[in-house]
Amino acid sequence: MNLSTVSLVVYIALGLGVTSAHAGPCGDEIAQLEKAIRQSESNPVAVPTAPQSIGAQLRRQPTPESVRRAEVDSRAGLDAILSRAKALDAGGKTAQCMELVGTAKLKLE
């Protein structure tokens, strides 16, 4: 092996070590949550929840379009929460990250 090959192997090994050093409890929770989301995508009944709309409170019947829009909006909200949790995790803000992960889990129940 020449020196450049050895250097490349060392850099890769160090890079993998740094990546695994940042994986904390919140990162693990995010990974589990993303796995649950992927598994739920095959189940049409398991979609993220959202607050009840005013129209529903006034006993208006949902239309297929309003149902589809609500599903898209709730999924977008869940994606936004996960993105924010990943940013907090990367910044070392574990408590805030775990709080957002908890919020995301509630949306999946």
N, C-alpha and C positions, 0 to 999 in steps of 0.2 A: 504494500500500500504506500502510496506517496503521501507527502505532507498535506496536500489539499484535500485528499480523501479522508484522512484522519481528522482533519479540522472540521470537515463537513459532518462527520459522524458525531464528533464532540458537540458541535452546535445543535444538532438535532436532539441529542440526548439531553442537553441542558434545556432546550426549549420545551421538551416534553415534561421535564421535571418542574419547570416554572408553571406550566399549565396545570399540572395536577396539584401543585402547592396552593393554587388559588381556589380549587374546588372545595367549598365549605358546605356547611349544612344547608344554606339557602340555595346554593347551586345544585345540590342534590335534590332539594324539594322542587326546584324549577324543572329539573330533568324529569322527575317523576310526574309532575303535572303535565308537562308536554307529552309524555308518553300516554297518560290518561286521555288527553285531548285527541291524540291520533287514534287511539282505540275507540273513542266515542264517535268519531266521524263516520264509522261504518254503521252506527246505530242511529236511525233517523229520529228516534224519540229523545236521544241524549244530546241536547243542544244547550249552550250556555243560557242562563236565565237573565232576565232584565226586569226592572220594576214594572208593575202593572201600569198601563197607560190610562190616561184620563178617559179616553173613549171606552175602555173596558169597564171603568168604574161607573160610567153612565149607561151601562148595559148595552152598548152598541156591539153588534156582531162584527168580528174581524173579517176582513176580505183576504183572499189568497195573497194579494200584493202586500197588505199590511203585515201579514204573518211572515212573509219572506223578508221584508224590510226589517222587522224586529229581530229575526234570526241573524241577518247580516250585521245589524248594529250591535247586537249582544256579542257576536264573535269578534267584531272590531274592538269593542271595549275590552274583551278578555285579552286580545293580542296586545293592546296598549298597556294593560296592567303588567303582562309578562315582560314586555320590553322595558318598562320602568323598573321592574324587579331585577332584571338582568343588569341594568345600569347601576342600581344601588349595590348589588352583589359585587360588581366589578370595582366599585368605589369603597368596598369594605364596610358598608352600612348594613350589617347583617340583620339587626332588629327591624329596621324599616323594610328591608327586603322580605323578611319572614311575614310581616304584617300584610304586605301586598300579596304574597303567595296565599295567605289565609283568605283574603278577599276573593282571589281568583278561584279558590276551591269552593267557596260559597256559591259562586256563580255557576259552578258545574253541578251543584246538588239539585 
